[in-house]
Amino acid sequence: MPSELARHWTLDAGVDFLNHGSFGATPGVVLAAQQAWQARMEREPVRFMVEDLERELDRARRVLGGFVGADPDDLAFVPNASTGVNTVLRSLRFAPGDEILTTDHEYNAVKNAIEYVCERDGATMAVAPLPFPISSADEACAAVLAGVTPATRLVVLDHVTSATALVMPLEPILAQLAARGVDTLIDGAHAPGMVALDVAALGATYYSGNLHKWTCAPKGTAFLWVRRDRQPMIRPLTISHGANAPRTDRSRFRLEFDWTGTTDPSGYLAVADAIAFGDTLLAGGWPALRARNRTLALEARDLLCAALGVERPAPDEMIGSMASVPLGWESGPAVVQGVSLYGDDLHDALLAERIQVMVTPWPQRPDGGPWRRLVRVSAAAHNDRAQFERLAEMLVRLVGPFRHG
């Protein structure tokens, strides 16, 4: 059964929705707030866009800045973390021989963006292998730093890895990279709302984070943070009126990113409502909610490990609100031709039992080796332990046929 908090969402009560991490799920009260913004905009679109929008975006960024630990003037709203990552990568220029370093856990879409920029400029994508299963955060730190060379110009890292659901030890890694004069771009797709976040203190050069996942804002809401001294270098993917605006009351960064053409800004404006909603779910506000979800994720991981007879693949310190568990066998033909996140045969069998959970190929790029499967569970406010117990029972029933089929 879902959590008693599930009443706030419009999720199908007949499905155990254990994959909040993919696209999030927006509570009804936040959807209503977004619709109220849309209604206000449509009552007088010109006045709203020309006179009201800038002021309302400022307000939303102030609330967001307080939530993620950033000066609002260093933040820009973007539709998703991938857009933020692309914005930085495509604004920067590299030379032949330069290296952009990432890990083999990095999200496939982000790797594609890195490869695009490397091909454009004649640079090289270097990939640091990160163990999984992994024994400690120190092991992750050492693996990343071992990949740094004199040619490294930028390091692109997940805050929380997608397939393996590891909370990376960013503070020591970023401190070491800063000491070596290497800039860093953090893909924070899963971090806001999952982990305590102080972007400005983290030590990164650039940070992009989703708000539609663990912050539960509407779809198409994310942010890009750029360190103040790097803002003149970063341009939005769409160049619009801000590029030659004569105004001097705002930075060029602010003028360009706040207007990239006509879009529906209602999701951005409802971010404050999503943050306020999360703060009211439990008596302790967001810290209590994050702790509650993390505890449930650890319980879910232990249930699955016990059911499948596998060791815990990562230490507790590297787990947030998601956990991935290896299924312990090589993948069948459903995924051997490439990355398949939703067409996997085991995923489909679980969905037939009304369980929506991520079954992901690992590694996402096997480099000649075998494909394997991970089950990644997400523990959100609308979930309860009983849902993960049912998943564990169902996996025990299904594992035999899929292992030997």
N, C-alpha and C positions, 0 to 999 in steps of 0.2 A: 504494500500500500504506500502511497506517497506521504510525504511529511504533512503535518497539519498546516504548515505554511503554504502548501500548494494551492490553497484557495485563492491566493493572490495572482495566480497565473491562469492562462486560458488553455493550458496543455490538455491533450486528450487523456482523460482519466483512465482509459482502458489500456494505455501504453506505459510501461516502465521507461521513462525518459532518462537515460543514464548518460547522455551525451550533450550536456549543456556546453561543454567546451568547444564544440564545433562552431555553432552559430549563436549560442546564447538562447535565452528565452525572455521575452519582455513582459513584465507584470501588467495587469490590466490598468492599474492606476497610472502607470507611465505611458501606456498607449493612449489613455484618455487625455493626458497632458499634451502629448504630441498632437492629437486631434484638435485640441483647443487652440494650439498655436496655428495649425493649418486653417482653422475656421477664422481666426483673427486675421491671418494673412489674406484670405480670400475675400474678406469683407471690403478691404481697400488695398489691393495689391501694390499700387504705386506708392502710397504713403508708407506702407509697411516696409517695402524694400528700400526706399530712398531715405525715409526719416527714422524708422524705428529699428531696423535690423542691426545696424552697427551698435547701437546702445544695448540691445538685447544680447548680442554676441559677447559684448564686454561683460555683461552680467554673468552669462553662462561660463565664460572663461575664468572669471573670478572664483566662482564656486568650484570649477574643475581644478584650478590652481591650488586651492586649499586642500582638495582631496588627494592630489598626486604630488604635492610638495614642489610647486613651481611658481615662478612669477608669471602671472597671466599674460604679460606682454611677450613671453618667450614661447607661448603655446599657439598652435594653429589647429583649427578643426580640419580633419580630413575624413573621407568616407570609411577608411579601414587602415589597419596597420601596414598592409602591403602597399597602399598608396603612399603612406609616409616614408617607408623604406625606399620605394622607387623615387620619390621626390628628392631624397638626399643623394642616392646613387647617381641619378641622372643629372643632378646639378653639379656634381664634382667631376673633375677631369683627372685622368691618370696618364702615365707615360708608359711606353713599352719597357717591360722589365719590372714595373711595379706589381705588387701582389696585394690582393684583397683576401684576407684570411677569414674563414668561417669554420664550422665544425660539420661533421657528417650527420649531426642531429638537426641541422638547420632546416627549416621549412622549405619544401621543394620550390614553392613559388618565389621565395626570396633567393634561393640559389639560381633560379632562372634569371632573376633581375641582375644578380652579380655577373652571371655569364654574359648577359647582354652588354653590360657596361664594359666588361673586359674585352669582348670582341670588338666593340666600338673603338676602344682606345689602345688596343694592343697589350693590355695588362693580363695578368694571370690570376685565376681563382685558386688559392691554396686551401686545402681541406685538412683540418686537424682531426684525427680519429679520436673519438671520445668513447670510452668503454661503456657497454651496457650488456649485462648488469654492471653496476659500478659500486665500489665499496665506500667511497667517501667524497666529500666536496673537495678535499685537497687533491684527490686524483683528477677531478675535472679541471681544477685550476692548473695543475701541472701539464695536463694534456693540451690545453689552449696555449699556454705560454711556450711550450715546446715547439709550436708551429710558427712562432714569430721569427722572422729573419730580418737582415738589414734592408730587404726589399719591401717589407710590409708597410703599406701606407694606410690601410684601414682594416679594422677587425669588426666583423659583423657577427653578433652573438644573440641568441635567444635569452630572454630573461627566464621564461619557462619554455622548455622545449615542447614541441607539439606532439610528436609520436610517442616519445618516451616520458613525457610529463615530469621532467626534472627541473627543479628550481635551481638555477645556476648560481654559483657563489660569485656574483658580479663584483662586489666591493674589492676583494683582494686582486681579482683579475684586472679590473679597471685601474686600480692604483699602480700596478706593475706596468701596464701599458702606457699610462700617462707619464710615468717616470722615464719610459723609453721614447717618449714623443710620438706615440702612435695614437691616432684618432680612432674613436669607437662609435659604432652605430648599433643600438640595441633594438632588437625586434621584441617589443613588449606586448605581443598579441594577447597573451593570457594573464598578464600581471595585474593590471588595475582591477581592484575588487577582490583579487585572490590573495595577494601579499601586501604587506604594508609598504607603501611606495613614497619615497622622497627623491623625486627625479633630480632635482638640483644638487642634492648632496651625493648622489650615486657616483658621480665622476665620469659619466659618459659625455661624448661630444654631441651626439644626436640620440633621440629616443622616440620611438613610435609605439603607441599602445591603443588597443581596442577598448571601446566602452560598451559595445553591444554584447560582450561575453559576460564576464563576471561582475561588471558594474550594472548590468541589466538595462542599459539604455536602449533606445530603438536601433534597429538594424541600420547600418551605414553611418555609425558614429565612432570616431576615433580621434586621436590627437597626435600631433607631431611637436616635439620639443627640440629646440635648437639652441645650443649655447650662444650667448649673446655675441661673442666675437666672431662666430661663424655665420651669423644670420645674413650678412651681405652676400654670401656665396650661394645661399639656398633659395631657389626660385620655385614657385608652384609649377606643377606639370602643365597647367593652363595659364598662359600669360594673358592678362586682361587689362582693364583700365588702370589698375594700381601701378603699372610699370612706368607710366608718365604722369601720374597724378601730381599736381602742383602743391599739394598739402604738405605742411611741415610739422603739423601737430602729432603725427604718427610716424613710426618707422616705416621704411620701405617694406620690410618683412610683414608688418601688420597690414599695410595697405594692399599688398599683393595677395596675401593669403585670405583676407577677409572677403574678397570679392574675386571669384574666378568665373563669373558668369551666373546666369539664372539657374538656381537649383532649389530644391525644397529644404530649407534650413530647419524645419521643425524638429528633426531628430537632435540636432545640436542644441537647440533651445530647451529640449526636454531632458538634457543631461543632468541639469540641476535637480529635476524631479526624481530621476533615477537615484542620484546620490542621496537625496533626502529620504526616499523610500527605503533604501538599504539600511539607513541609520535608524529606522524605526522598527525593523523586524524583531530585534531582540533588545533586551534591556541594556546591554552593553554596547549597542551601536555596531558600527562596522568592525571594530576589533573582535567583538563577540561573534559576529557572523562569520568572519574569516576563520576564527578558531573552531567554530562549530563545523564548518564545511571541511576543514583540514582533518579534524578528528574522524569525521565520517569517511573521508577518503582513505585514511589509514586503516580503518576498520574494514572497508571494502577490499582494499588490497590484501589484507591478512585473510579475509574470507576466501578470496580467489586463490591465493597461494596455497592455502590449506586444501582446498578442493582439488586443485590441479597437481598438487604434490611438487611444487617448485619453491625455491628459496626466494626470499624478498630480494628484488633486483636492485634496490636502491636504499640508502639509509633514510631514516625518518626526516633528517634535516633537509633533505632535498625534495620533499613532498609538500605540495600545496593543497589545492582542492581537486587535483586529478592524480591518478596513479595508473601506470601501465605494468602489465604482468605478461611475461613471455608464455606462450602456449606450448613451447618445447618441441616443436617439430617444424620441418620445412614445409613451405606453402605448396598448395596444389596449383593446378593450372589456372585457377581464377585470377591469380595475381602475378604469375611469372612473366607476363608480357609488359608489366609496368606498374606504376603506382595506382592502386585501386582502393579507394577509401570506403566506398559505399556499395560496390558490386561484389564484394567478397562473398564466397558461398557460405561461410560460417556466419557472417553478418546477416545474410538473408535468412538463414535458418533461425537465428535468434529473433529476427524481426517477425517471422511467421508465428513466433510464440509471444509476440507483443512486447518484445524487449528491444529498445533502440539504444545500441551501445557501439562505440567505435571498435572495429576490428581492423587493425592497420598493418600493412606489410612493413617488415623491418629487416635490414635497413631499406630506406626508400630508394636508394641507389646501391645495389649490391656489388657493383664493380667486379662482376664475374663470379661472385659467391652465391650461395643459396638465398632465396627469399625465406623469411620466417614471419610468423604472425605475433602481434601483441594485441591484447585486449586492454583498451584504455577506458577507465571509468571516470566519470565526473560526478563530484558530490556537491550539489547545489542546495539552496534553501528548500526547494520543492521536493527533495529526495529524502528517503528514510532508509534505515538499515535493512528493513524487510525486502526492499527492492533488490538490494545487492545479494541478499541471501537467495532470492529466487534466481538471479543470474548465475550464482555459483552452482546451484542445483542443476540448472539447465545446461551449463557447460559440462558438468560431469556426465550428463546423458549424451551430449553431442560429441564430446572429444574423441571417443573411441572411433566412431565411423569416419570422422574427418582426419584422424591421425593415420588410419589404415586404409582409407578409401582411395 
